Amino acid sequence: MPETPNQNRHFRFGIYELDGSTGELRKDGKSRPRLQGQPLEVLLHLLNRPGEVVTREDLRQRLWPADTFVDYDHSLNTAVNKLREALNDSADNPRFIQTIPRRGYRFIASIEAVDSCAGPAKPEENRTPEVAQASDSERSVGILSDPRDLPPVSRPVVRLLFSLIQVMYFCFYVVSLANAHRIEAFLSRELQHPAWIFVPLLVTASVGIPIRLYLLSASLFGYRGLSNRFLKLFPALFLLDELWALAPFLAIDQIGAGLALAVTAALLYVPFSQRSLLLMGESNSRRAGDS
């Protein structure tokens, strides 16, 4: 296999660094399993042409001599899948390697390339509009847990459980608005300034209903990119959901303080469970998805 200039260079893309000469891969400065063989060659070839479509035929000529007898398509798919797994990437929602159907692949993240003997890095311009999102989405995934830490779960199971959570919150909002007069009476009896809680309750419920309907429809109909959209909404939804985790205390007269506290404790975890569910579905898609 002929040597390319990329094999003597270091690259930075997103939160990853690659030593082209050794295949050493680092994520946030921490060593990952070393890239070797065909996955490394595919990545180097893509890095050599950032933003351009690299055809499957180009990769075939790069990876296998003309007189080699091998199932090129299967072997190339396997190499790309291994590469995506190493980069925590997904065919459905790519951050680095985009599949161009029936043609080839394109590296869509911004790249900083450093010659092994050089000093400061100089960014290489990417030619595709998706670049700016790559490093941000990768960082957002790593805030709480990495998809690699989560077991893969089939997408139908993820969609069902995620949809049920949205239905639960939707019911909270609707029931609370339907019983607004009772809640106002309860707050007026228990608190000196009930409007401080009653008004935010009405506002957040009114805002929450369209959000839950959107997430429910996105889950039921299998919107592509739902995980990325949810991760962008997560900071705002987290505050909303943590506030509504206190909702059981509005029914403290009926269920008692102990049960209200227990249900609240469970609801405090639900925002994280939604996020983990989507990441588990994404992990499964990355392992089994089409290259």
N, C-alpha and C positions, 0 to 999 in steps of 0.2 A: 504494500500500500504506500503510495508516494507521500512524502512528508509535505506538509503545508506550513506557511508562515505562522498560522495560528497555533501550531504545536509549541512554539517558543514564546507564547504570550500569556499574560494573565488577564482575566476578564472579570468585571463586576457588572452584575445585572440584578435589579431588585435588591434582595438581601443576600444574594449568593455571590461567591467568588470562585473562579475556576483557574487552576494552573493547567494550561494546555499541554505542557510537557509531561506532566505526571498524572493528569486526570484527577488531581486532588480537588475536592469540592468542599467549600465551607459555607455554612449558613449562619449569619450573624456572628461570624468569626469562629464558629464551632465546626469541627471536622465532621463531614458526612461520609458515607461509604464512597470509596474511590470509583470514579467512572473509568471503564475500560472497554476496549474492543469497539464494537459497532456503535453502541450508544454514544461513546465519546467522539467517534468519528462523525456521526450525524450532527452532534452539537457543534463541533468545530466547523463543520461545513456551513451550518446555518449562521454561526457567528461571523463567518467570513463574508456573509451577504445579508446583513441585517435589514429587515424590511422588505426584502425581495422574496419572490416565490422561488424556492428551490424544488425542482421537479423530482419526482420519484426516479425518473431515468438518470438524472444527474447523480442522485445518491447511489443508485445501482452501480453506475460506472465508478463511483468513488470507493464503494465498499467491496465490490467483487470484480475481479478481472473478467474479460470477455469469455474466457474458456472455462469459467467456473459453473458447475451444474448445481443449482440450488433453487429452492422456491423463494424467489426474490421478494414477492409481495408479503408472504408470511414472515420471512426473516426481517424485512424492513419494519413491518408493523410491530413485531416483537421488540426490535431495537428502540423504536420511538416510544412504545409503552414503558419500557424500562427507564428511558430518559425522562419521561413525564413523571414517573413515580419518584425518581431521584430528585426532581425539581418541585415536587408537590404540585404538579400542574394537572390540568383537566382538559380533555378534548372538547367537552361541552362549553366550559367557561375558561378558555386559555388565558394565562397570564404571560406565557413565554412563547410556546409553540402553537401556532394556529394551523389547523388543517385546511387546505384548499382542496375541496372535493374534486376527485378525479385528476388532480394535477400534482400536488405535492404539499410542501410545508413552508411556513414563513415564521421567522423569529420576530416577535412584535414588541419585545421589551427594549427599553433604552440600554445601551451598552457603554461601559467604560473599558477601554482596552489599554493595557500597559505592557510594553515590551519587558522581557525578563531583566534586561539590564538598564531599563529606564527608570526615571523618578516618578514625578507626579502623573496622575492619570489624566487623560484627555477624553472627554466624552465623544462617542461617535453618534452622529445624528441618525435617528430612526426615521423611516419614511412612511410610517403608518400612524393613524390617529389614535390607536389603542394604547400607545406607549405609556402615556402619563398615568394610566390606571394600574400598571403592573405592580410597581413597588408598593403603592398605597394599599391595594387589595391584599397583597401578600402580608404586609404588616398587620392589617386589620384582622386577618385570619389568626395571626399568632398572638393576639392580645391575651386570650384566656387559655386556649388549647389549640394544639396543632391537629389537623385532620389525621396525621400519622398516628396520633395517640389514641384515636377513636376506632372502634371496630366498624367495618363496612356494613351497611344495612341496605336492603333492597329499597328502591325508590318508592314502590307502592306502599310499603310499611311506613316510610318516612312521611309520605304525603298524607296518609290516613291519620297518623298521630299528630302531625302538625296541624291538619285541618280541624281535628277535635279540640285542640288547644284554642284555635281561633273561635270556634263555636262557643267554647266555655266563656271566653272574654266577652264575646258578643252578647251572650245571655246575661252576664253581669251588668253590662251597660244598659240593656233594654229593661231588665227587671228594676234596676235602680231608678231609671227615669220614670218607669211606670208607677213606682212607689215613692216618688219624690216628696209628696206631701207628708207621708209617714216618716220619711227620713228627716225632713225638716223639723217635724214635731219632736222627734227623738233628740236631735241635736240641740234644739231650743231648750229642751228639758235638762240636758246634761251639760251644756256648755254656755259660757257667758257671751261668747261671740260666735254663734253658729254659722254666720255667713262666711267666716274664714275657711270653713270646710265645705259647706254646702255649695257655694259658688264654684270652687275648683272641681268639685265632684260633677256638677252639671256640665262644666266646660270640657273636662277630660272625657266624660262619657260621650259627649257630642262629637268630639274629635276622634275618639277611639272607634266608634261604629264604622265610619268609612274606611279607616285603616284596616280593621279586621275583615271587612267585606273584601277589600282588595287582596289581602293575604290569603283569605279563604279561596277566592276565585283563582288566584295564581297557583295555589297548591292543587286544587281540584282539577284544573285544566293543564297542569304541568308546564307553567311558564318557564322558558329557558332563562337562566340567569337569576332565578329566584334567590339563591343563596347570596349572591353579591348584593342584590337589592336589599335583602333583609339585613345584611351586615352594615349597610349604609344607614339603615333606619334604626339599627340596634341601640345606639346611645339614647335617642329620644324615646324609643319603645321601652327601654330599660327603666327610665324614670317613670313613665306612665304605668308600667306593670308593677313596679315596686310600690307606687302609691296605691294602686288598686289591690295590692296584697293585704291592705288593711281593711278591705271591705267587710270581712266577716264580723268585725267589731260593730258594724251597723246593725247586726242581728244578734247582738250579745244577749238581749232579753230572751230570745227564743232558744239559742244554742248554748249559752253559758260562756263564761270567760275562758275556761280551759280549752274547749273545742274551738273557740274563736282564735285563740293563740296557736293551736296546733295547725289549723287550716291556713292561717297567715304564714306560719313558718314554711309550709309546703308551697304556698304561692310565691314566696320569695325566691324559690329555686326555679320556678317555671320559665322565666326569661332565659336562663342559662340552658334549660333543657331544649327550648326551641332552637337556639343556636347550635347546640350539639347535634340535634337531629338532622339539621340541614347539612352540617359538616360531615356527618356519617354517610348521608346519602351521596354527597359529593365525592367522598373517598371511595365508595363503591363504584360510582360512575367512572372515576379515574382509573380504577383497576380493570373494569370490564368494558369500558366504553370503546367505541370505534376509534382507531388511530387516524 
